[in-house]
C-alpha cells in the first residue's frame, strides 16, 4: 500500500491534468467552453459559481488551447494588446509550467511563435520564435485582463486575435493528426479507473529521465503494461491499489492544508507553490535557483498539492497567490459564524493588478451571492479608498451598511477560503518585504 500511495501522489497531477484536457476537448469538462485540439476556446464571460473548476479567477477572460504536437508543430499568433495585461502559460502533461508569452515575458506587441515537440528537427520560419514542449500534449492557459462588464467587447476582439494554425496548413498542406489523450480500457472497474488512466497515459507521456524511479515503481503495480492488468486484477494487487489511492489522496489533502503551517498573518503564500518544474524551463520562464524546489521529493508533493488546490497556477513571478484559512485569532474563516474585515494599508504593490476572490473551503468553487460579486480588487467599480490609498474590504455573508457596500466581498454561510492574486508582483512582494495583513473579526 505504501508504494501505491507514493505512486498516487506523484501521478495525481498527471492523471488529473490529462482528464481536464480531455474533458475540455470533448466538451465534458467543468468549464463552460471547449475547443478541439490545436484550436483556442474562448471564455466570453467572466466565470461564476456555476463553473465547477478548482479556484477559477474572476479577473480575466480565459483563452485555452489543448495542443497535440506529436505529428507536427503549430504556429501561434498573438495580437497587439496595447499594453493590456495578458499571459499565455504553457503547461505540460505533468502540470509543469515550461514557457510564458505575455506582458511580462515577451511584451504586448503582435507576434508569432512556433510550438513544437522537444527535439523537433525542423527550423522555425523567419520572424517567429520557437517554444519547445517537453510532452507531446500540453495546455495553453491564457488570461486577458478585464476591467468590468463594459470592457468585454474590447477583450472579445483581442481574444479573437489569439489563433493556432498547424505549420503544415500554413504551408499549404493537410493538418496533422491529433491522437489526443489515450483512453482507459472500459472493462476496468470504477475503483481501479484512476490506475487505468495512469497506465494508459504513461505509455505516451513518460516522466523526465531523472524520475526513472517512478516508472520502476509504477511497473511493479502494473501501471506501465501495454495490455491492462486491471481488467481481471490479482485480488491482492487490487486491494493494495485501492488502499494506496485512498492513502495518497489523504496525503495530498494534508499537504495542501498543512502548507498553512507556514502562514504569516493567516495567509499561506503560494509564491513558490509552482516551482516544481526542474527539467524544462523555456521562453519566458526564470531558470534560476530562486524559482526551483531542488529537493525532488518536496517538488512532487508540492506539485500534487498545487493541482488539488489550484490547477494551472502560474509561477510566482508571473502572478503571486496567497490563500487564507484562518483569521487574526487563528480561528477558521466561517461566514456563518463571523463577519470580517481586511484592511490593506497599502494595497499590494503590482505592475498589473490585484484581486481578492472568494471560494468555499470544500471544493474551492466561486460562491453564489445576491450581488453577483465573486472578487474585489483595484479595478472594482466604486471601490472606496482613504486619503492615503488604503482599502478596507468587508468580508461577510450579509450586506454591510450602505456606505460600505462598494467594498463588500460576500461569503458563504460556512467555511471559506479567500485567495489574493497579485499579477506581475513588484520586488517588494517577491522579496517578502510586503506582507498581507490578517483578516480580522469585525467588532
Residue pairs with C-beta under 8 A, 6 or more apart in sequence:
1 240
1 243
1 244
1 247
2 244
2 247
3 217
3 220
3 221
3 240
3 244
4 221
4 240
4 241
4 243
4 244
4 245
4 247
4 248
5 244
5 245
5 247
5 248
5 251
6 217
6 248
7 198
7 214
7 217
7 218
7 221
7 223
7 244
7 248
8 194
8 244
8 245
8 247
8 248
8 249
9 248
9 251
9 252
9 300
9 301
9 304
10 211
10 214
10 300
10 304
11 198
11 214
11 218
11 223
12 248
12 249
12 252
12 304
12 307
12 308
13 94
13 95
13 303
13 304
13 306
13 307
13 311
14 93
14 94
14 95
14 198
14 201
14 205
14 207
15 194
15 197
15 198
15 201
16 307
16 308
16 311
17 91
17 93
17 94
17 95
17 139
17 307
17 311
18 93
18 137
18 181
18 197
18 201
18 205
19 181
19 197
20 29
20 311
21 66
21 137
21 139
21 181
22 180
22 181
23 29
23 30
23 31
24 31
24 34
24 35
24 41
24 64
24 66
24 139
25 34
25 35
25 36
25 37
25 66
25 180
25 181
26 34
27 34
29 53
30 51
30 52
30 53
31 41
31 43
31 51
31 53
31 62
31 64
32 43
32 45
32 47
32 50
32 51
33 41
33 42
33 43
33 44
33 62
33 64
34 41
35 41
35 64
35 65
35 66
36 178
37 66
37 67
37 68
37 178
37 180
38 65
38 66
38 67
38 68
38 74
38 164
38 166
38 175
38 178
39 65
39 164
40 63
40 64
40 65
40 140
40 142
40 159
40 162
40 163
40 164
41 62
41 63
41 64
41 65
42 61
42 62
42 63
42 156
42 159
42 160
43 61
43 62
43 63
43 64
44 61
44 152
44 156
44 159
45 61
45 152
46 58
46 59
46 61
46 146
46 374
47 53
47 56
47 57
47 58
47 62
47 366
48 58
48 366
48 368
48 372
48 374
49 365
49 366
49 367
49 368
49 374
51 365
51 366
52 363
52 365
53 311
53 365
54 308
54 309
54 310
54 311
54 363
54 364
54 365
55 309
55 310
55 311
55 313
55 357
55 359
55 364
55 419
56 366
57 143
57 355
57 357
57 375
57 421
58 355
58 357
58 366
58 374
58 375
59 143
59 145
59 146
59 353
59 355
59 357
59 375
59 377
59 379
59 421
59 423
60 86
60 143
60 144
60 145
60 146
61 143
61 144
61 146
61 152
61 155
61 156
61 159
62 141
62 142
62 143
63 88
63 140
63 142
63 143
63 144
63 159
63 162
64 139
64 140
64 141
64 142
65 139
65 140
65 142
65 164
66 137
66 139
66 140
67 74
67 115
67 133
67 137
67 138
67 139
67 140
67 164
68 136
68 137
68 178
68 179
68 180
69 115
69 116
69 117
69 120
69 133
69 136
69 137
69 138
70 117
70 136
70 137
70 179
71 176
71 177
71 178
71 179
72 166
72 167
72 168
72 176
73 114
73 115
73 116
73 117
73 120
73 122
73 166
73 167
74 114
74 115
74 116
74 164
74 165
74 166
74 167
75 112
75 113
75 114
75 115
75 125
75 128
75 164
75 165
75 166
75 167
75 170
76 88
76 101
76 112
76 113
76 114
76 115
76 131
76 140
76 162
76 163
76 164
77 110
77 111
77 112
77 161
77 162
77 163
77 164
77 165
78 88
78 101
78 110
78 111
78 112
78 113
78 161
78 162
79 110
79 158
79 161
79 162
80 108
80 109
80 110
81 103
81 108
81 144
81 158
82 108
83 103
83 108
84 103
84 108
84 144
84 145
84 158
85 102
85 103
85 144
85 145
85 352
85 353
85 423
85 424
86 102
86 103
86 108
86 142
86 143
86 144
86 145
86 158
87 100
87 101
87 102
87 103
87 104
87 105
87 142
87 143
87 314
87 318
87 319
88 100
88 101
88 102
88 140
88 141
88 142
88 162
89 97
89 100
89 140
89 141
89 142
89 143
89 312
89 314
89 318
90 97
90 98
90 99
90 100
90 101
90 131
90 133
90 138
90 139
90 140
90 141
90 282
91 97
91 98
91 138
91 139
91 140
91 141
91 312
92 98
92 133
92 134
92 135
92 138
92 280
93 135
93 136
93 137
93 138
93 201
93 205
94 135
94 205
94 207
94 303
95 303
95 306
95 307
95 311
95 312
96 134
96 276
96 277
96 279
96 280
96 303
97 274
97 277
97 285
97 314
97 315
98 133
98 134
98 138
98 277
98 280
98 281
98 282
98 285
99 131
99 282
99 283
99 284
99 285
100 106
100 283
100 284
100 285
100 314
100 315
100 318
101 111
101 113
101 131
101 283
101 284
102 108
102 284
102 318
103 352
103 424
104 284
104 317
104 318
104 351
104 424
105 283
105 284
105 318
106 129
106 283
106 284
110 161
111 129
112 125
112 127
112 128
112 129
113 128
113 129
113 130
113 131
113 283
114 124
114 125
114 128
114 129
114 130
114 131
114 167
115 131
115 133
115 164
116 122
116 124
116 130
116 131
116 132
116 133
117 132
117 133
117 136
118 132
118 133
118 134
118 280
119 132
120 132
122 167
124 130
125 167
129 283
130 283
131 282
131 283
132 280
132 282
134 208
134 279
134 280
135 205
136 204
136 205
137 180
137 181
137 204
137 205
139 312
140 164
141 312
142 162
144 155
144 158
144 159
145 155
145 352
145 353
145 423
146 152
146 155
147 379
148 379
148 381
166 175
166 176
168 174
168 175
168 176
169 175
179 204
181 201
182 200
182 201
182 203
182 204
183 200
184 193
184 196
184 197
184 199
184 200
184 228
185 196
185 200
185 228
185 230
185 231
187 228
187 231
188 195
188 196
188 228
188 230
188 231
189 230
191 238
191 242
192 230
192 233
192 238
192 241
192 242
194 245
195 221
195 222
195 223
195 230
195 241
195 245
196 228
196 230
198 218
198 223
199 218
199 222
199 223
199 224
199 225
199 228
199 230
200 228
202 215
202 218
202 223
202 224
203 224
203 226
206 215
207 214
207 215
208 279
208 280
210 278
210 279
210 296
211 296
215 224
218 224
219 225
221 237
221 240
221 241
221 244
222 228
222 229
222 230
222 233
222 237
229 237
230 238
230 241
233 241
251 304
252 304
252 305
252 308
253 308
255 301
255 302
255 304
255 305
256 305
256 308
256 309
257 325
259 268
259 270
259 273
259 305
260 268
260 323
260 325
260 326
262 268
263 324
263 325
263 326
264 435
264 436
265 328
265 435
265 436
265 437
265 438
266 324
266 325
266 326
266 327
266 328
266 330
266 438
266 439
267 322
267 323
267 324
267 420
267 436
267 438
268 322
268 323
268 324
268 325
269 320
269 321
269 322
270 306
270 310
270 313
270 316
270 320
270 321
270 322
270 323
271 316
271 320
271 321
271 322
271 429
271 430
272 291
272 293
272 302
272 316
273 302
273 305
273 306
273 310
273 313
273 316
273 321
274 306
274 313
274 314
274 315
274 316
275 291
275 292
275 293
275 299
275 302
275 315
275 316
276 293
276 299
276 300
276 302
276 303
276 306
277 285
277 292
278 292
278 293
278 294
278 296
278 299
281 287
285 291
285 315
286 315
286 317
291 315
291 316
291 317
293 299
293 302
306 313
309 323
309 364
310 321
310 364
310 419
313 319
313 321
316 425
316 430
317 425
317 430
318 423
318 424
319 421
319 422
319 423
319 424
319 425
320 421
320 422
320 425
320 429
320 430
321 419
321 420
321 421
321 422
322 419
322 420
322 422
322 436
323 417
323 418
323 419
323 420
324 333
324 417
324 418
324 419
324 420
324 439
325 332
325 333
325 361
325 417
326 332
326 333
327 333
327 338
327 340
327 438
327 439
327 440
327 441
328 438
328 439
328 440
328 441
329 441
331 338
331 441
332 361
332 415
333 340
333 361
333 411
333 415
333 416
333 417
333 418
333 439
334 414
334 415
334 416
335 395
335 396
335 397
335 411
335 412
335 413
335 414
335 415
335 416
336 397
336 412
336 413
336 414
338 396
338 441
338 442
339 394
339 395
339 396
339 397
339 398
339 400
339 441
339 442
340 394
340 395
340 396
340 411
340 439
340 440
340 441
340 442
341 392
341 393
341 394
341 395
341 439
341 440
341 442
342 356
342 392
342 393
342 395
342 437
342 439
342 440
343 390
343 391
343 392
343 393
343 437
343 440
344 390
344 391
344 392
344 393
344 436
344 437
345 388
345 390
345 391
345 437
346 388
346 389
346 390
347 354
347 378
347 389
347 390
347 391
348 354
348 420
348 422
348 425
348 429
348 434
348 436
349 425
349 426
349 428
349 429
349 434
350 422
350 423
350 424
350 425
350 426
350 429
351 423
351 424
351 425
351 426
352 423
352 424
353 377
353 378
353 379
353 423
354 377
354 378
354 420
354 421
354 422
354 423
355 375
355 376
355 377
355 378
355 379
355 420
355 421
356 375
356 376
356 377
356 393
356 409
356 418
356 419
356 420
356 421
357 366
357 374
357 375
357 418
357 419
357 421
358 366
358 367
358 374
358 375
358 395
358 409
358 410
358 411
358 412
358 416
358 418
359 365
359 366
359 367
359 416
359 417
359 418
359 419
360 367
360 412
360 414
360 415
360 416
360 417
361 414
361 415
361 416
361 417
362 415
364 417
366 374
367 374
367 410
367 411
367 412
367 416
369 410
370 399
370 410
371 399
371 405
371 408
371 410
373 408
373 409
373 410
375 409
376 383
376 393
376 407
376 408
376 409
377 383
377 421
380 406
382 406
383 391
383 406
383 407
384 391
384 392
384 404
384 406
384 407
385 391
386 392
391 407
392 404
392 407
393 407
393 408
393 409
394 400
394 404
394 407
394 408
394 409
394 442
395 409
395 411
395 418
395 439
396 408
396 410
396 411
396 442
397 410
397 411
397 412
397 413
399 405
399 408
400 408
409 418
418 439
420 436
422 429
426 434
427 433
428 434
